[in-house]
Amino acid sequence: IQSVLFPTSSSLTCSSETMLHLSSALVFAATCLLVSTGAEKMTTCGNAVHRLSCETGVISVQASMFGRTDAAICATGRPAGEVANTACSLNGVLDIVKTRCNGKKACELSPATFPSDPCGDTFKYIETTYLCIPANRLVVCEQNLLHIDCPQGQVISIHGADFGRRDKTTCSYKQEPGKIQNVECSNPTNKVAERCQGRPNCWMRANNAVFDNTCANTYKYLEVAYSCNTN
């Protein structure tokens, strides 16, 4: 078994997903609600893809580890010497996984995502605990304006943002085929949080001048997950 998901009890409710076509801005919005009484834990062995996902809401990573802290996990069929070291854990993993996954419906990573191997002779695993939290999701096509406006008395809380392309259909209207082919273009960013966090409203342009142009010749879009909370 390469990937194991351990869910805790939860109650899910989700409104009908809506798509808003706002003139030439091509801004899409969807709102889902999750009422959760616990977190989920995903454990992925070896070099298999570590995938987190939320049926409703968006990902909020609580804890993450790459290495080995338990001799019994991902140990089936492995030599004793490969699972004996339980003091193997790479520093900085939580921040990396949060940056890559927070605010998204789903995300994938693997050992290659991390900058180094904490213990070369040990068979390792990735283990992440996360919540699916309620959030508004906005997608703004490149060169258009992101506008978030909370009701009176509430302020913006940014759960995650990514400027890139992860499918061929979003923001594809009238685009050349070659500009929507790269669906491995992902650039998680803190710039939306820096501009908008804690404010009642904010605006920013979704373009390469504001965000890093990590995928040249690709028409990108800004995806933001946020909520409005009482100040």
Secondary structure, DSSP 8 states (H G I E B T S, - for coil): --EEEE---EEE----------GGG-EEEEEE-EEESS-EEEEEETTS-EEEE-SSSEEEEEEEEEEES-SSTT-TT--HHHH----EE-TTHHHHHHHHHTT-SEEEE-GGGSSS-S-TTS--EEEEEEEEE-EEEEEEETTSEEEEE--TTEEEEEEEEEEEBS-SSTT-TT--GGGS----B--B-SHHHHHHTT-SEEEEE-STTTS---STT---EEEEEEEEEE-
